[in-house]
Amino acid sequence: MRIDISFDFRKDASGKDPDAHSATLRQYHRFLWSRPLQSGRAFHLDDTVPGTYLYHRSELGEFHLSSDSVIPTFTRWKSLKHITGQFPEEENEAFRSIGYTIGGMMVFPGNRVDGKQTINGARGFNRKIADRFDLTLECIRRHYLGQGSPLAETLSRYREFFALFGDFGGYVDFFMLHDLVVGDYSSVGFFMPFDEFNSPSAPQDPDTYREYRRRSIEFIEARNRRIAALAAGLF
């Protein structure tokens, strides 16, 4: 299947949330992540089950997955307009556009457990994360090590999903996240200075925002290249 890594999923979402309404995005997710796990077991995703975005059921378990655009641009945050408004709208729109390419998209379990927040919801509402994927990935890394994090309780509710990938390295390999970690998977490469979740999770000045945007775009572009190679059968 050909993957257009430049396609902005807003284009076929009819003005709605691309995570839920872009048919192209759903097709890409199903194709990319329906593949063998590190264990060699098949992980097939079904996009025809009513009421769920992508579905898997086998001896591995039952999983309801949803899409999440994981790179916030902060350009829609009213509280940060004094920062993002200092940049040309063309630059802000370009950031939004690349954020909606496949390199900026992930799948997570979409079913609520005990009526509590999903991973998608917790990422957005937790002020220590502010929807940032680098911070989310650090929480996932710590989950595999049995360590605490601002998302520890949420991630633990979906332990069966994360167990599919064996360890943090397996998770990174499966979802093509190599460009956001150090080579030996021992740490995450953050988009902003990191101080054990104590420093502000959102940019506080134009210079920090500019660097955050640069690193975010570099990650998306690198992951897009990896995904294109995966789709071409080079991985």
BELCOR-V646036 format. One record per pair of residues at least 12 apart in sequence whose C-alpha atoms are under 7 Angstrom apart, sorted by the first residue. I is the first residue (numbers start at 1). J is the second residue. Records with the same first field share a line. If there is no record, write none. Layout:
I=J ; J
This chain:
1=231
2=231
3=228 ; 231
5=101 ; 102 ; 224 ; 228
6=101
7=101
8=97 ; 98 ; 100 ; 101
9=22 ; 25 ; 100 ; 101
19=67 ; 68 ; 69
30=45
37=165
38=165 ; 170
44=56
52=64
53=65 ; 66
54=66
63=109
64=109 ; 110 ; 111
65=107 ; 108 ; 109 ; 110
66=107 ; 108 ; 109 ; 110
67=105 ; 106 ; 107 ; 108
68=105 ; 106 ; 107 ; 120
69=100 ; 104 ; 105 ; 106
70=104 ; 105 ; 106 ; 131 ; 132 ; 133
71=99 ; 104 ; 132 ; 133
72=131 ; 132
73=95 ; 96
75=92
83=205 ; 206
102=224
103=220 ; 221 ; 223 ; 224
104=220
113=157
118=154
119=154 ; 155
123=136
128=150 ; 197 ; 201
129=201
130=201 ; 202
134=188 ; 190 ; 191
138=188
139=151 ; 152
141=168
144=167 ; 168
169=185
176=223 ; 226 ; 227
177=223
179=219 ; 222 ; 223
180=219
191=212 ; 215 ; 216
192=212
